[in-house]
Amino acid sequence: MEKMGSFARKRGRDLKKKAHTGDKKAVREYRQARQAVKESMVNQLKRDHKCRRESIHNLMACFLMTMHESYGFGRDRLLRLRDKMQSEFDAIVAGNVSVEEIAGYLKSELDLDIDILEKDPNAGHYRQIEFKVIQQMSSSFLMALLDEFGFKKKHLENAYGYVIGLSNRLDEKVMDFPELCAKVDAVINKGKGAKNNGEKAA
């Protein structure tokens, strides 16, 4: 689809030159090509947004399930983690802080050298979007555990290691993202039901 958009843009430029000659057919084709470029760009933005939204949703489930399985987080702490991660993520997206600055802070203050800046220059367009989301969400996860729950170097390393372990299970098809998201929802909803019944949730 990206190539089609590029082709349409090139054709639009060629037709624009012809349109200057006053050729009615060229003018009509130029307008059609320009509309095709606009539609192609809009559709590409929609696909990019969908890829990014799904990546954020799936990764959030991955981080929450990691903390539930490895640290026994129940509904309350999972919601605290989710909200804090969202706050950190929003700050990154807004440009108030960068992934590079967070990585530098973790290295200088905690001597924590976790490769959250990993990139693959040969990855395709959508994989590049996923890589960026992984960097942003990983940074948000580590800072949320540090700020909200007081995790130090060892626990941050362990928690991130558990995330990678869960990610490997997903890669190996031991579990898929819909199943993972359903499990997270079940934990949160179960905890909510327990609170509503007057029981103490973790």
C-alpha positions in Angstrom: 0.0 0.0 0.0 2.9 2.3 0.6 4.2 1.7 -2.9 0.8 2.4 -4.3 0.7 5.7 -2.5 4.1 6.6 -3.9 3.1 5.6 -7.4 -0.1 7.7 -7.2 2.0 10.7 -6.0 4.4 10.3 -9.0 1.5 9.9 -11.4 -0.1 13.0 -9.9 3.1 15.0 -10.4 3.2 13.9 -14.1 -0.4 14.7 -14.7 0.0 18.1 -13.0 2.6 19.0 -15.5 0.3 18.0 -18.4 -2.6 19.8 -16.8 -0.7 23.1 -17.2 -1.0 22.7 -21.0 -4.8 23.0 -20.6 -5.6 19.5 -21.6 -9.0 18.8 -20.1 -8.4 15.1 -19.9 -5.1 15.7 -18.1 -6.8 18.1 -15.7 -9.4 15.5 -14.9 -6.9 12.8 -14.4 -4.7 15.0 -12.2 -7.7 15.7 -9.9 -8.4 12.0 -9.8 -4.8 11.2 -9.0 -4.7 13.8 -6.3 -7.8 12.3 -4.7 -6.3 8.9 -4.9 -3.1 10.1 -3.1 -5.2 11.7 -0.4 -7.3 8.5 0.1 -4.1 6.4 0.1 -2.5 8.6 2.8 -5.7 8.6 4.9 -6.0 4.8 4.7 -2.3 4.4 5.5 -2.7 6.6 8.6 -5.7 4.5 9.7 -3.7 1.3 9.3 -0.8 2.8 11.2 -3.1 3.9 14.0 -4.7 0.5 14.2 -1.3 -1.2 14.4 -0.1 1.2 17.1 -3.4 0.8 19.1 -3.3 -3.0 19.0 0.4 -3.0 20.0 -0.3 -0.8 23.0 -3.3 -2.9 24.1 -1.4 -6.2 23.8 1.7 -5.0 25.5 -0.2 -3.5 28.4 -1.8 -7.0 28.9 1.7 -8.5 28.7 3.1 -6.3 31.5 0.0 -6.7 33.7 0.0 -10.4 33.4 3.7 -10.5 34.2 3.1 -8.7 37.4 0.1 -10.9 38.3 2.0 -14.2 37.6 5.4 -13.2 39.0 4.5 -10.8 41.8 1.0 -11.7 42.7 -0.5 -8.4 41.7 -4.3 -8.4 42.1 -6.9 -6.0 40.8 -5.9 -3.0 42.9 -2.2 -3.1 42.1 -2.8 -4.0 38.5 -5.0 -0.9 38.1 -2.4 1.3 39.9 0.3 -0.1 37.6 -1.9 0.5 34.5 -2.7 4.0 35.4 0.9 4.9 36.3 2.1 3.4 33.0 -0.5 5.4 31.1 0.7 8.5 32.8 4.4 7.8 31.9 3.4 6.8 28.4 1.5 10.0 27.9 4.5 12.0 29.0 6.7 10.2 26.4 4.2 10.7 23.6 3.8 14.4 24.6 7.6 14.8 24.3 8.0 15.7 28.0 10.5 13.0 28.4 12.2 10.6 25.8 12.9 6.9 25.9 16.6 7.8 25.6 16.4 10.0 28.7 14.7 7.3 30.7 17.3 4.7 29.6 20.0 7.2 30.6 18.4 7.8 34.0 18.1 4.1 34.8 21.7 3.6 33.8 23.1 6.6 35.8 20.9 6.3 38.9 20.5 2.5 39.2 23.2 1.2 37.0 20.4 -0.6 35.2 21.4 -1.5 31.6 18.2 -2.9 30.0 18.2 -2.6 26.3 14.9 -0.6 25.8 16.4 1.2 22.8 16.6 -1.9 20.7 15.9 -1.3 17.0 15.9 -3.3 13.8 16.7 -1.0 10.8 15.7 -3.9 8.4 12.3 -4.3 9.9 9.2 -3.6 7.8 7.0 -0.6 8.3 4.5 -2.1 10.8 7.3 -3.8 12.7 9.0 -0.4 13.1 5.8 0.9 14.6 5.7 -2.1 17.0 9.4 -1.5 18.0 8.6 2.1 18.9 5.6 1.1 21.0 7.7 -1.6 22.7 10.3 1.1 23.7 7.7 3.5 25.0 5.8 0.9 26.9 8.9 -0.8 28.4 10.1 2.6 29.6 6.7 3.4 31.1 6.6 0.0 32.8 10.0 0.4 34.4 9.4 3.9 35.6 6.0 2.9 36.9 7.5 0.1 39.0 10.2 2.5 40.2 8.0 5.5 41.1 4.7 3.8 42.1 6.0 0.6 43.8 9.5 1.5 44.8 11.2 -1.3 42.8 15.0 -1.1 42.8 17.6 -2.5 40.4 17.2 -6.2 41.1 13.4 -6.3 41.1 13.3 -4.1 37.9 15.7 -6.5 36.2 13.7 -9.5 37.3 10.4 -8.0 36.3 11.6 -7.1 32.9 13.1 -10.6 32.5 9.7 -12.1 33.3 8.2 -9.9 30.6 10.6 -11.2 28.1 9.8 -14.7 29.2 6.1 -14.1 28.7 6.9 -12.5 25.3 8.8 -15.7 24.3 5.8 -17.8 25.2 3.7 -15.6 22.9 6.3 -16.0 20.1 6.3 -19.7 20.6 2.5 -19.8 20.3 2.2 -21.3 23.8 -0.4 -18.5 24.3 -1.8 -15.8 22.0 -2.7 -12.2 22.7 -6.5 -12.6 22.8 -6.0 -15.4 25.4 -3.6 -13.2 27.3 -5.9 -10.2 27.3 -8.9 -12.4 28.4 -6.8 -13.6 31.4 -5.9 -10.1 32.4 -9.6 -9.0 32.2 -10.6 -12.1 34.2 -8.2 -11.1 37.0 -9.3 -7.5 37.1 -13.0 -8.4 36.9 -12.7 -11.2 39.6 -11.0 -8.7 41.9 -13.8 -6.2 41.3 -16.4 -8.8 42.1 -14.6 -9.7 45.3 -14.5 -6.1 46.4 -18.2 -5.7 45.6 -18.9 -8.6 47.9 -17.0 -7.0 50.7 -14.0 -9.3 50.3 -10.5 -7.9 50.3 -8.8 -8.0 46.8 -5.1 -8.2 46.4 
